[in-house]
Amino acid sequence: MQRLELLGFLILVVVTLVFAFNHPRSALDRVLDRGELVVAMRVGPTTYFSGPEGVTGFEYELAQAFAEHLGVRLRVVVPDRFEQILPLVARGGVDVAAAGITVTESRQETVRFGPAYQQVTEQLVYRMGSETRPRSLADLNGQRLSVLPGSTHAARLAQLQVEYPQLSWQESSHGDVKAILREVWQGEVELAVADSAELASLQRFFPELRAAFDISEPRDLAWAFPKGGDESLYREALVFFEQVEASGWLAQLQERHFGHVEVLDYVGTVTFVQQVDERLPTYLELFKEAAGIHGMDWRLLAAISYQESHWNPRAVSPTGVRGMMMLTQNTAGQLGVSNRSDPRESVMGGAEYFKHMHSRIPERIPEPDRSWMALAAYNVGLGHLEDARRITEGQGKNPDRWMDVMEHLPLLAQERWHQHTRFGYARGWEPVIYVQNIRSYYDLLVWMTDDTGGRPRPMPAIEPLRVLPLGL
């Protein structure tokens, strides 16, 4: 009897091993088994970078959400060079690449692309005022043109070279677009090629950069998966993208990262950068002290103050608000501010007032939307903000989402809307501009005061990749 039981057990083991050998674990099962999703990314303002609250970026947050959807951790791998990303995917070195990758026919031969989530256009970039703006590709004779190695930009230029034989370019030794565009801004090269989304994001930091013209039609961006018979992880990604698009979360994420990048014009950006050098040092320690007392990022406080007064303690508006934080007489009295023109009293009072507004925004609203709504309340008043949130909800949108509330705030200036509200008329477009400007000033301060240049601090290198175990 024992021999029969032993024989049966051995047969079961053999059958199990044969089944396992002939039915290997799927890509999705492997991710679930190890409890982590391994994603290849590249550093950049539209993808993955170090922000004031830690690692962030559109691609990073999207990948983090996919990992949470799967119930696993996210681990990010950053190859040394962009052109290493797709080969890494193709050989199964990572589960997926989320790096602002353009979908092309040639790339589809080696990897499988997920759903498109954004469109970009390849643009020729120059520095305004450098007298090098080309009007067409025929004007590029002798000008130094730089592109990211392994990108679609180089492939596109190779296609165009058939029609324009004089066209030449160099593949930059830098691994990211920001470094290439900085070279154009500094005059080290005359021209570069970049995606429209990347240029729009980086123009805030290099305001003289301009697009001379497009060199391609709009193209889709998508995640890249290994190509083969196993579609399990890819199909789960299809489900994920369908869900985040239907819920509006994807649109919210896009607004959060890109909705404010084109708010400032050239003059506004240049003026701000100039004032960072000339005026900010005088009040820097004051902003840091006040922010520390009230538990906020000093750069956000400084951005609010710049929007209010351009860091001018003697600023006065036609309506009587004054000082660094443009406090009203009533608000100043409530805060114990006796002299609104005194920089210290004004900044301390303004920081306290913002935190008071922030505390009155429902805690269920996640950051950064809660802070954006607190800023709107700082500008237009909490009552008017609540009126706009009620209108937003009545129109079937989400009153806890800044993207939706921002859309409905201007309605407070229309009689057919404000006559049914509790607090009545308000110039509702003003808090929208106010918040979007502060978001842009804040972004500029973050990048200008971060000694890493936005690059996440890596762990010790594991050749040939830098592996960053995030979210563990």
Secondary structure, 3 states (H helix, E strand, C coil): CHHHHHHHHHHHHHHHHHHHHHCCCCHHHHHHHHCEEEEECCCECCCEEEECCEEECHHHHHHHHHHHHHCCEEEEEEECCHHHHHHHHHCCCCCEEEEEEECCHHHHCCEEECCCCEEECEEEEEECCCCCCCCCHHHCCCCCEEECCCCHHHHHHHHHHCCCCCCCCEECCCCCHHHHHHHHHHCCCCEEEEEHHHHHHHCCCCCCEEEEEECCCCEEEEEEEECCCCCHHHHHHHHHHHHHHHHCHHHHHHHHHHCCCCCCCHHHHHHHHHHHHHCHHHHHHHHHHHHHHHCCCHHHHHHHHHHHHCCCCCCECCCCCECCCCECHHHHHHHCCCCCCCHHHHHHHHHHHHHHHHHHCCCCCCCCHHHHHHHHHHHHCHHHHHHHHHHHHHCCCCCCCHHHHHHHHHHHHCHHHHCCCCCCCCCCHHHHHHHHHHHHHHHHHHHHCCCCCCCCCCCCCECCEEEECCCC
